Amino acid sequence: MNLLGDAVLHGGERATLRLAREYPHSVATVWTALTDPALTRLWWADLRADLRPGGRFDLEWLTGPPGELEWWPGEVTAFDPPRLLEHTNSEHGLLRWELEPLDVGALRARTRLRLTNDLEGEDEWVPMSLAAWHLHLDQLEVALDGGNVDWSAWGTASNLRLRELRAAYAAHLPR
């Protein structure tokens, strides 16, 4: 398990989570997976968005039984397609998605995604959030390659991996 690209900065009761991943896809393809509701549901959540600064960015996670999860409201705070999307979320604070094309030659597109999550909460919320984002970013790779998540089985299928990731992140966090 590689946690080297992931970091946490603490500031009192606030934490800044930073995760980075590289995907063998173009910036445009990754951008669409972040902003198109038909694609966000393949790896992350249902999305209702008005993609402009000040527009809404509401998410309904799909990780629980249908009808049991609520829409979490948010607002677009910065928007520069296809490189930057920043939005708030009522449960996850401020989320900043930055996409950077990587120069690997004309035949292969590659994109670095940087996710920064500024959040408030208890210390135990930090490793859980890191683990969940780690899983979602892994799921993004699957979606970019044409797959999707079986949300009806997500809880049982991902529970062990989520616990492993949470323990690994907790072990690497400063006390």
MDTraj code that builds the backbone (N, CA, C; nanometers):
import mdtraj as md
import numpy as np

residues = "MET ASN LEU LEU GLY ASP ALA VAL LEU HIS GLY GLY GLU ARG ALA THR LEU ARG LEU ALA ARG GLU TYR PRO HIS SER VAL ALA THR VAL TRP THR ALA LEU THR ASP PRO ALA LEU THR ARG LEU TRP TRP ALA ASP LEU ARG ALA ASP LEU ARG PRO GLY GLY ARG PHE ASP LEU GLU TRP LEU THR GLY PRO PRO GLY GLU LEU GLU TRP TRP PRO GLY GLU VAL THR ALA PHE ASP PRO PRO ARG LEU LEU GLU HIS THR ASN SER GLU HIS GLY LEU LEU ARG TRP GLU LEU GLU PRO LEU ASP VAL GLY ALA LEU ARG ALA ARG THR ARG LEU ARG LEU THR ASN ASP LEU GLU GLY GLU ASP GLU TRP VAL PRO MET SER LEU ALA ALA TRP HIS LEU HIS LEU ASP GLN LEU GLU VAL ALA LEU ASP GLY GLY ASN VAL ASP TRP SER ALA TRP GLY THR ALA SER ASN LEU ARG LEU ARG GLU LEU ARG ALA ALA TYR ALA ALA HIS LEU PRO ARG".split()
xyz = np.array([
    [0.0859, -0.1174, 0.0000],
    [0.0000, 0.0000, 0.0000],
    [0.0899, 0.1229, 0.0000],
    [0.0680, 0.2093, -0.0962],
    [0.1496, 0.3287, -0.1087],
    [0.0729, 0.4494, -0.0570],
    [0.1191, 0.5038, 0.0542],
    [0.0563, 0.6223, 0.1119],
    [0.1458, 0.7442, 0.0947],
    [0.2549, 0.7299, 0.0198],
    [0.3551, 0.8352, 0.0118],
    [0.3019, 0.9653, -0.0458],
    [0.2072, 0.9603, -0.1373],
    [0.1561, 1.0816, -0.1975],
    [0.0502, 1.1501, -0.1137],
    [0.0142, 1.0897, -0.0018],
    [-0.0939, 1.1407, 0.0805],
    [-0.0368, 1.2055, 0.2067],
    [-0.0953, 1.3170, 0.2455],
    [-0.0429, 1.3908, 0.3593],
    [-0.1564, 1.4543, 0.4376],
    [-0.1254, 1.4856, 0.5625],
    [-0.2202, 1.5548, 0.6486],
    [-0.1460, 1.6672, 0.7185],
    [-0.2047, 1.7851, 0.7153],
    [-0.1521, 1.8986, 0.7894],
    [-0.2567, 1.9354, 0.8935],
    [-0.2142, 1.9469, 1.0179],
    [-0.3085, 1.9794, 1.1242],
    [-0.2956, 2.1254, 1.1649],
    [-0.4090, 2.1826, 1.2009],
    [-0.4114, 2.3177, 1.2529],
    [-0.5219, 2.3289, 1.3553],
    [-0.4977, 2.2805, 1.4753],
    [-0.6022, 2.2811, 1.5774],
    [-0.7063, 2.1756, 1.5467],
    [-0.8325, 2.2171, 1.5387],
    [-0.9394, 2.1226, 1.5090],
    [-0.9659, 2.1107, 1.3596],
    [-0.8756, 2.1650, 1.2809],
    [-0.8872, 2.1567, 1.1342],
    [-0.7752, 2.0677, 1.0826],
    [-0.8043, 2.0009, 0.9736],
    [-0.7030, 1.9200, 0.9071],
    [-0.7128, 1.9448, 0.7577],
    [-0.5993, 1.9399, 0.6917],
    [-0.5946, 1.9481, 0.5472],
    [-0.5411, 1.8155, 0.4968],
    [-0.6233, 1.7449, 0.4208],
    [-0.5846, 1.6173, 0.3626],
    [-0.5413, 1.6425, 0.2195],
    [-0.4313, 1.5824, 0.1796],
    [-0.3830, 1.5974, 0.0424],
    [-0.3563, 1.4596, -0.0145],
    [-0.4219, 1.4302, -0.1244],
    [-0.4025, 1.3043, -0.1937],
    [-0.3708, 1.3339, -0.3393],
    [-0.2843, 1.2549, -0.3977],
    [-0.2476, 1.2727, -0.5382],
    [-0.2476, 1.1365, -0.6061],
    [-0.2957, 1.1348, -0.7278],
    [-0.2977, 1.0133, -0.8084],
    [-0.2666, 1.0495, -0.9523],
    [-0.2125, 0.9540, -1.0254],
    [-0.1916, 0.9697, -1.1686],
    [-0.2766, 0.8662, -1.2402],
    [-0.3412, 0.9117, -1.3477],
    [-0.4289, 0.8254, -1.4262],
    [-0.3842, 0.8273, -1.5719],
    [-0.3876, 0.7126, -1.6383],
    [-0.3475, 0.7075, -1.7798],
    [-0.4603, 0.7527, -1.8725],
    [-0.5079, 0.8725, -1.8482],
    [-0.6175, 0.9309, -1.9249],
    [-0.5923, 1.0802, -1.9383],
    [-0.6567, 1.1412, -2.0356],
    [-0.6392, 1.2844, -2.0591],
    [-0.7042, 1.3666, -1.9479],
    [-0.6617, 1.4905, -1.9363],
    [-0.7233, 1.5842, -1.8421],
    [-0.8725, 1.5961, -1.8714],
    [-0.9095, 1.6045, -1.9985],
    [-1.0512, 1.6185, -2.0348],
    [-1.1330, 1.4988, -1.9862],
    [-1.0780, 1.3793, -1.9971],
    [-1.1490, 1.2591, -1.9534],
    [-1.1662, 1.2582, -1.8020],
    [-1.0609, 1.2918, -1.7291],
    [-1.0688, 1.2944, -1.5826],
    [-1.1631, 1.4065, -1.5388],
    [-1.1556, 1.5217, -1.6040],
    [-1.2442, 1.6337, -1.5718],
    [-1.3915, 1.5924, -1.5857],
    [-1.4228, 1.5249, -1.6923],
    [-1.5601, 1.4805, -1.7148],
    [-1.6047, 1.3849, -1.6042],
    [-1.5164, 1.2982, -1.5590],
    [-1.5496, 1.2056, -1.4509],
    [-1.5747, 1.2784, -1.3188],
    [-1.5179, 1.3983, -1.3029],
    [-1.5392, 1.4792, -1.1816],
    [-1.6666, 1.5630, -1.1870],
    [-1.7153, 1.5919, -1.3076],
    [-1.8205, 1.6929, -1.3201],
    [-1.9484, 1.6444, -1.3879],
    [-1.9480, 1.5291, -1.4483],
    [-2.0655, 1.4770, -1.5174],
    [-2.1395, 1.3806, -1.4242],
    [-2.2633, 1.4129, -1.3847],
    [-2.3364, 1.3278, -1.2907],
    [-2.3495, 1.1821, -1.3354],
    [-2.3569, 1.1585, -1.4659],
    [-2.3660, 1.0204, -1.5140],
    [-2.2375, 0.9435, -1.4842],
    [-2.1258, 1.0155, -1.4728],
    [-1.9978, 0.9509, -1.4451],
    [-1.9603, 0.9549, -1.2971],
    [-1.9966, 1.0609, -1.2251],
    [-1.9612, 1.0648, -1.0821],
    [-2.0253, 0.9496, -1.0066],
    [-2.1431, 0.9085, -1.0510],
    [-2.2119, 0.7991, -0.9799],
    [-2.1426, 0.6656, -1.0018],
    [-2.0523, 0.6556, -1.1014],
    [-1.9792, 0.5317, -1.1261],
    [-1.8681, 0.5093, -1.0240],
    [-1.8247, 0.6175, -0.9543],
    [-1.7102, 0.6016, -0.8642],
    [-1.7221, 0.6787, -0.7331],
    [-1.8191, 0.7705, -0.7232],
    [-1.8158, 0.8616, -0.6100],
    [-1.9529, 0.8813, -0.5491],
    [-2.0407, 0.9554, -0.6185],
    [-2.1686, 0.9940, -0.5595],
    [-2.2614, 1.0453, -0.6692],
    [-2.3907, 1.0541, -0.6364],
    [-2.4817, 1.1264, -0.7239],
    [-2.4522, 1.2750, -0.7094],
    [-2.4654, 1.3474, -0.8177],
    [-2.4275, 1.4891, -0.8206],
    [-2.5392, 1.5722, -0.8804],
    [-2.5713, 1.6838, -0.8109],
    [-2.6556, 1.7911, -0.8662],
    [-2.5689, 1.9152, -0.8614],
    [-2.5378, 1.9693, -0.9780],
    [-2.4430, 2.0806, -0.9791],
    [-2.4811, 2.1865, -1.0810],
    [-2.4485, 2.3089, -1.0454],
    [-2.4531, 2.4238, -1.1348],
    [-2.3076, 2.4696, -1.1416],
    [-2.2379, 2.4249, -1.2444],
    [-2.0927, 2.4380, -1.2506],
    [-2.0490, 2.5784, -1.2898],
    [-2.0486, 2.6643, -1.1893],
    [-2.0001, 2.8021, -1.2011],
    [-1.9741, 2.8496, -1.0589],
    [-1.8849, 2.9472, -1.0403],
    [-1.8628, 2.9993, -0.9053],
    [-1.9952, 3.0465, -0.8443],
    [-2.0226, 3.0016, -0.7244],
    [-2.1473, 3.0337, -0.6568],
    [-2.2585, 2.9342, -0.6843],
    [-2.2383, 2.8464, -0.7815],
    [-2.3386, 2.7449, -0.8139],
    [-2.3377, 2.6315, -0.7125],
    [-2.4442, 2.5562, -0.7117],
    [-2.4528, 2.4470, -0.6145],
    [-2.3677, 2.3285, -0.6607],
    [-2.3278, 2.2481, -0.5620],
    [-2.2540, 2.1246, -0.5858],
    [-2.2963, 2.0274, -0.4762],
    [-2.4121, 1.9673, -0.4955],
    [-2.4724, 1.8796, -0.3949],
    [-2.4396, 1.7344, -0.4272],
    [-2.4074, 1.6590, -0.3234],
    [-2.3689, 1.5190, -0.3394],
    [-2.4563, 1.4289, -0.2535],
    [-2.4894, 1.3145, -0.3081],
    [-2.5538, 1.2091, -0.2299],
    [-2.4669, 1.0846, -0.2450],
    [-2.3985, 1.0500, -0.1362],
    [-2.3119, 0.9333, -0.1398],
    [-2.3976, 0.8107, -0.1665],
    [-2.3394, 0.7134, -0.2302],
    [-2.4119, 0.5922, -0.2692],
    [-2.3647, 0.4710, -0.1890],
    [-2.2926, 0.4960, -0.0812],
    [-2.2279, 0.3889, -0.0062],
    [-2.3182, 0.3218, 0.0968],
    [-2.4418, 0.3619, 0.1062],
    [-2.5343, 0.3010, 0.2013],
    [-2.6580, 0.2506, 0.1308],
    [-2.7504, 0.1951, 0.2064],
    [-2.8749, 0.1454, 0.1459],
    [-2.9495, 0.2580, 0.0748],
    [-3.0087, 0.2277, -0.0419],
    [-3.0829, 0.3308, -0.1162],
    [-3.1910, 0.3955, -0.0300],
    [-3.1988, 0.5278, -0.0399],
    [-3.2991, 0.6016, 0.0347],
    [-3.2600, 0.6368, 0.1764],
    [-3.1479, 0.5836, 0.2270],
    [-3.1071, 0.6119, 0.3643],
    [-3.0096, 0.7283, 0.3751],
    [-2.9438, 0.7629, 0.2658],
    [-2.8461, 0.8711, 0.2690],
    [-2.9105, 1.0000, 0.2203],
    [-2.8608, 1.1109, 0.2711],
    [-2.9158, 1.2417, 0.2367],
    [-2.8260, 1.3120, 0.1356],
    [-2.8855, 1.4092, 0.0662],
    [-2.8063, 1.4996, -0.0167],
    [-2.7312, 1.5934, 0.0761],
    [-2.6020, 1.6067, 0.0526],
    [-2.5191, 1.6995, 0.1278],
    [-2.4932, 1.8210, 0.0401],
    [-2.5427, 1.9369, 0.0823],
    [-2.5287, 2.0556, -0.0025],
    [-2.3863, 2.1092, -0.0049],
    [-2.3560, 2.1740, -0.1149],
    [-2.2274, 2.2390, -0.1305],
    [-2.2382, 2.3491, -0.2336],
    [-2.1302, 2.4232, -0.2479],
    [-2.1269, 2.5362, -0.3412],
    [-1.9927, 2.5394, -0.4124],
    [-1.9959, 2.5675, -0.5410],
    [-1.8733, 2.5829, -0.6188],
    [-1.8056, 2.7131, -0.5756],
    [-1.6791, 2.7039, -0.5340],
    [-1.6064, 2.8224, -0.4880],
    [-1.4995, 2.8668, -0.5875],
    [-1.4538, 2.7755, -0.6727],
    [-1.3598, 2.8100, -0.7800],
    [-1.3829, 2.7123, -0.8946],
    [-1.3759, 2.7642, -1.0165],
    [-1.4076, 2.6814, -1.1318],
    [-1.3268, 2.7295, -1.2509],
    [-1.2328, 2.6475, -1.2963],
    [-1.1491, 2.6795, -1.4116],
    [-1.1317, 2.5521, -1.4949],
    [-1.2344, 2.5197, -1.5767],
    [-1.2293, 2.3949, -1.6537],
    [-1.1149, 2.3963, -1.7550],
    [-1.0519, 2.2857, -1.7796],
    [-1.0644, 2.1570, -1.7116],
    [-0.9530, 2.1326, -1.6109],
    [-0.9135, 2.2343, -1.5402],
    [-0.7981, 2.2222, -1.4506],
    [-0.8316, 2.2288, -1.3010],
    [-0.9369, 2.3042, -1.2645],
    [-0.9620, 2.3281, -1.1228],
    [-1.1117, 2.3285, -1.0933],
    [-1.1473, 2.2498, -0.9935],
    [-1.2819, 2.2518, -0.9373],
    [-1.2645, 2.2571, -0.7863],
    [-1.3245, 2.3585, -0.7248],
    [-1.3224, 2.3705, -0.5793],
    [-1.4657, 2.3910, -0.5346],
    [-1.5040, 2.3178, -0.4303],
    [-1.6414, 2.3288, -0.3808],
    [-1.6455, 2.2936, -0.2332],
    [-1.7502, 2.3386, -0.1698],
    [-1.7732, 2.3012, -0.0313],
    [-1.8650, 2.1793, -0.0292],
    [-1.8692, 2.1165, 0.0874],
    [-1.9610, 2.0062, 0.1121],
    [-1.9967, 2.0120, 0.2594],
    [-2.1244, 1.9992, 0.2900],
    [-2.1699, 2.0174, 0.4275],
    [-2.1040, 1.9209, 0.5256],
    [-2.0601, 1.8057, 0.4801],
    [-1.9980, 1.7083, 0.5703],
    [-1.8471, 1.7007, 0.5550],
    [-1.7944, 1.7385, 0.4398],
    [-1.6518, 1.7206, 0.4129],
    [-1.5752, 1.8511, 0.3985],
    [-1.6375, 1.9632, 0.4289],
    [-1.5655, 2.0892, 0.4227],
    [-1.5355, 2.1328, 0.2813],
    [-1.4145, 2.1838, 0.2604],
    [-1.3733, 2.2371, 0.1311],
    [-1.2948, 2.1302, 0.0549],
    [-1.3337, 2.1066, -0.0699],
    [-1.2675, 2.0092, -0.1568],
    [-1.2129, 2.0812, -0.2787],
    [-1.0858, 2.0577, -0.3080],
    [-1.0208, 2.1217, -0.4232],
    [-0.9604, 2.0108, -0.5096],
    [-1.0061, 2.0041, -0.6343],
    [-0.9599, 1.9053, -0.7315],
    [-0.8772, 1.9790, -0.8366],
    [-0.7502, 1.9441, -0.8498],
    [-0.6632, 2.0066, -0.9486],
    [-0.6120, 1.8995, -1.0445],
    [-0.6217, 1.9275, -1.1734],
    [-0.5769, 1.8348, -1.2761],
    [-0.4597, 1.8952, -1.3518],
    [-0.3597, 1.8121, -1.3750],
    [-0.2396, 1.8573, -1.4454],
    [-0.2033, 1.7531, -1.5511],
    [-0.1884, 1.7962, -1.6765],
    [-0.1439, 1.7009, -1.7778],
    [0.0034, 1.6675, -1.7553],
    [0.0380, 1.5434, -1.7763],
    [0.1769, 1.4998, -1.7640],
    [0.2297, 1.4698, -1.9033],
    [0.3478, 1.5157, -1.9303],
    [0.4055, 1.4987, -2.0632],
    [0.4700, 1.3610, -2.0729],
    [0.3990, 1.2687, -2.1372],
    [0.4526, 1.1333, -2.1551],
    [0.4578, 1.0953, -2.3029],
    [0.4447, 1.1906, -2.3893],
    [0.4524, 1.1628, -2.5325],
    [0.3156, 1.1687, -2.5981],
    [0.3170, 1.1755, -2.7268],
    [0.1944, 1.1951, -2.8037],
    [0.1002, 1.0752, -2.7982],
    [0.1512, 0.9571, -2.7735],
    [0.0667, 0.8375, -2.7797],
    [-0.0073, 0.8082, -2.6498],
    [0.0386, 0.8642, -2.5401],
    [-0.0238, 0.8315, -2.4125],
    [-0.0542, 0.9577, -2.3338],
    [-0.1804, 0.9789, -2.3058],
    [-0.2201, 1.0904, -2.2191],
    [-0.2110, 1.0420, -2.0752],
    [-0.1741, 1.1317, -1.9877],
    [-0.1646, 1.0986, -1.8448],
    [-0.1972, 1.2255, -1.7672],
    [-0.2692, 1.2075, -1.6561],
    [-0.3124, 1.3217, -1.5754],
    [-0.2789, 1.2975, -1.4291],
    [-0.2270, 1.4016, -1.3652],
    [-0.2093, 1.3988, -1.2190],
    [-0.3285, 1.4715, -1.1579],
    [-0.3956, 1.4049, -1.0675],
    [-0.5063, 1.4645, -0.9926],
    [-0.4563, 1.4896, -0.8511],
    [-0.4785, 1.6115, -0.8039],
    [-0.4488, 1.6456, -0.6642],
    [-0.5801, 1.6830, -0.5976],
    [-0.6112, 1.6129, -0.4907],
    [-0.7304, 1.6409, -0.4112],
    [-0.6850, 1.6957, -0.2777],
    [-0.7356, 1.8129, -0.2425],
    [-0.7111, 1.8732, -0.1121],
    [-0.8456, 1.8863, -0.0434],
    [-0.8532, 1.8375, 0.0796],
    [-0.9770, 1.8408, 0.1568],
    [-0.9482, 1.9086, 0.2902],
    [-1.0008, 2.0314, 0.3064],
    [-0.9914, 2.1024, 0.4338],
    [-1.1163, 2.0688, 0.5129],
    [-1.0980, 2.0117, 0.6303],
    [-1.2143, 1.9716, 0.7080],
    [-1.1945, 1.9991, 0.8554],
    [-1.3068, 2.0052, 0.9239],
    [-1.3076, 2.0176, 1.0693],
    [-1.3549, 1.8856, 1.1253],
    [-1.3099, 1.8532, 1.2453],
    [-1.3608, 1.7321, 1.3060],
    [-1.2649, 1.6707, 1.4047],
    [-1.3104, 1.5633, 1.4625],
    [-1.2324, 1.4881, 1.5594],
    [-1.1138, 1.4223, 1.4897],
    [-1.0100, 1.3920, 1.5682],
    [-0.8911, 1.3285, 1.5117],
    [-0.9216, 1.1965, 1.4421],
    [-1.0193, 1.1187, 1.4922],
    [-1.0497, 0.9899, 1.4295],
    [-1.1153, 1.0068, 1.2923],
    [-1.1687, 1.1252, 1.2640],
    [-1.2302, 1.1530, 1.1345],
    [-1.1237, 1.1600, 1.0251],
    [-1.0014, 1.1982, 1.0593],
    [-0.8957, 1.2158, 0.9597],
    [-0.8569, 1.0837, 0.8932],
    [-0.8192, 0.9775, 0.9672],
    [-0.7841, 0.8533, 0.8972],
    [-0.9025, 0.7924, 0.8223],
    [-1.0232, 0.8099, 0.8749],
    [-1.1409, 0.7589, 0.8052],
    [-1.1616, 0.8324, 0.6732],
    [-1.1468, 0.9650, 0.6756],
    [-1.1619, 1.0432, 0.5528],
    [-1.0531, 1.0075, 0.4512],
    [-0.9294, 0.9952, 0.4975],
    [-0.8214, 0.9558, 0.4067],
    [-0.8499, 0.8201, 0.3433],
    [-0.8934, 0.7251, 0.4245],
    [-0.9228, 0.5912, 0.3726],
    [-1.0357, 0.5955, 0.2704],
    [-1.1411, 0.6709, 0.3002],
    [-1.2543, 0.6784, 0.2078],
    [-1.2134, 0.7467, 0.0775],
    [-1.1389, 0.8575, 0.0851],
    [-1.0938, 0.9231, -0.0374],
    [-1.0014, 0.8309, -0.1163],
    [-0.9148, 0.7586, -0.0471],
    [-0.8255, 0.6635, -0.1129],
    [-0.9080, 0.5635, -0.1946],
    [-1.0114, 0.5073, -0.1330],
    [-1.0982, 0.4124, -0.2037],
    [-1.1682, 0.4773, -0.3223],
    [-1.2213, 0.5969, -0.3020],
    [-1.2910, 0.6643, -0.4118],
    [-1.1958, 0.6942, -0.5280],
    [-1.0733, 0.7338, -0.4972],
    [-0.9779, 0.7611, -0.6047],
    [-0.9371, 0.6332, -0.6764],
    [-0.9303, 0.5204, -0.6038],
    [-0.9093, 0.3908, -0.6693],
    [-1.0280, 0.3588, -0.7597],
    [-1.1484, 0.3859, -0.7104],
    [-1.2693, 0.3606, -0.7891],
    [-1.2755, 0.4497, -0.9122],
    [-1.2213, 0.5718, -0.9008],
    [-1.2149, 0.6597, -1.0169],
    [-1.1338, 0.5935, -1.1277],
    [-1.0236, 0.5316, -1.0923],
    [-0.9425, 0.4630, -1.1932],
    [-1.0224, 0.3539, -1.2635],
    [-1.0991, 0.2778, -1.1859],
    [-1.1840, 0.1733, -1.2440],
    [-1.2857, 0.2354, -1.3398],
    [-1.3489, 0.3451, -1.2974],
    [-1.4485, 0.4120, -1.3816],
    [-1.3853, 0.4667, -1.5090],
    [-1.2667, 0.5249, -1.4981],
    [-1.1987, 0.5775, -1.6161],
    [-1.1654, 0.4670, -1.7156],
    [-1.1466, 0.3462, -1.6638],
    [-1.1165, 0.2318, -1.7494],
    [-1.2429, 0.1601, -1.7966],
    [-1.3609, 0.2194, -1.7713],
    [-1.4855, 0.1643, -1.8220],
    [-1.5663, 0.0827, -1.7229],
    [-1.5206, 0.0708, -1.5993],
    [-1.5932, -0.0056, -1.4985],
    [-1.6788, 0.0839, -1.4117],
    [-1.7418, 0.0241, -1.3126],
    [-1.8172, 0.1011, -1.2143],
    [-1.8259, 0.0229, -1.0843],
    [-1.8785, 0.0860, -0.9838],
    [-1.8910, 0.0268, -0.8515],
    [-2.0298, -0.0339, -0.8383],
    [-2.0366, -0.1524, -0.7814],
    [-2.1654, -0.2118, -0.7464],
    [-2.2018, -0.1556, -0.6091],
    [-2.2759, -0.0453, -0.6098],
    [-2.3073, 0.0227, -0.4846],
    [-2.3888, -0.0652, -0.3902],
    [-2.4681, -0.1579, -0.4432],
    [-2.5483, -0.2437, -0.3550],
    [-2.4601, -0.3361, -0.2718],
    [-2.3389, -0.3633, -0.3194],
    [-2.2466, -0.4504, -0.2457],
    [-2.1279, -0.3735, -0.1873],
    [-2.1301, -0.2408, -0.2011],
    [-2.0130, -0.1624, -0.1621],
    [-1.9769, -0.1809, -0.0154],
    [-2.0758, -0.1773, 0.0716],
    [-2.0475, -0.1884, 0.2150],
    [-1.9731, -0.3153, 0.2498],
    [-2.0172, -0.4279, 0.2006],
    [-1.9510, -0.5542, 0.2331],
    [-1.8231, -0.5707, 0.1527],
    [-1.8240, -0.5309, 0.0264],
    [-1.7063, -0.5486, -0.0580],
    [-1.5905, -0.4585, -0.0163],
    [-1.6198, -0.3410, 0.0337],
    [-1.5152, -0.2431, 0.0649],
    [-1.4833, -0.2327, 0.2129],
    [-1.5617, -0.2943, 0.2971],
    [-1.5451, -0.2766, 0.4410],
    [-1.4061, -0.3167, 0.4896],
    [-1.3577, -0.4331, 0.4493],
    [-1.2262, -0.4781, 0.4932],
    [-1.1179, -0.3843, 0.4415],
    [-1.1231, -0.3478, 0.3143],
    [-1.0240, -0.2565, 0.2565],
    [-1.0272, -0.1207, 0.3261],
    [-1.1455, -0.0714, 0.3568],
    [-1.1594, 0.0555, 0.4269],
    [-1.0947, 0.0477, 0.5652],
    [-1.1185, -0.0606, 0.6368],
    [-1.0571, -0.0777, 0.7703],
    [-0.9050, -0.0851, 0.7599],
    [-0.8536, -0.1580, 0.6589],
    [-0.7087, -0.1681, 0.6406],
    [-0.6478, -0.0317, 0.6113],
    [-0.7105, 0.0413, 0.5213],
    [-0.6600, 0.1748, 0.4874],
    [-0.6663, 0.2692, 0.6063],
    [-0.7762, 0.2646, 0.6794],
    [-0.7903, 0.3512, 0.7970],
    [-0.6793, 0.3237, 0.8975],
    [-0.6512, 0.1963, 0.9237],
    [-0.5447, 0.1599, 1.0185],
    [-0.4083, 0.2047, 0.9658],
    [-0.3846, 0.1888, 0.8363],
    [-0.2563, 0.2296, 0.7791],
    [-0.2374, 0.3806, 0.7880],
    [-0.3409, 0.4572, 0.7563],
    [-0.3300, 0.6021, 0.7674],
    [-0.3143, 0.6442, 0.9134],
    [-0.3883, 0.5833, 1.0030],
    [-0.3788, 0.6186, 1.1462],
    [-0.2369, 0.5935, 1.1963],
    [-0.1725, 0.4874, 1.1494],
    [-0.0366, 0.4545, 1.1917],
    [0.0643, 0.5573, 1.1416],
    [0.0348, 0.6256, 1.0318],
    [0.1275, 0.7236, 0.9741],
    [0.1006, 0.8669, 1.0195],
    [-0.0081, 0.8888, 1.0903],
    [-0.0411, 1.0252, 1.1326],
    [0.0372, 1.0663, 1.2560],
    [0.0732, 1.1927, 1.2650],
    [0.1393, 1.2399, 1.3883],
    [0.0412, 1.2345, 1.5033],
    [0.0922, 1.2034, 1.6184],
    [0.0063, 1.1926, 1.7371],
    [0.0015, 1.3247, 1.8104],
])
top = md.Topology()
chain = top.add_chain()
for i, resn in enumerate(residues, 1):
    res = top.add_residue(resn, chain, resSeq=i)
    for name in ("N", "CA", "C"):
        top.add_atom(name, md.element.get_by_symbol(name[0]), res)
traj = md.Trajectory(xyz[None], top)
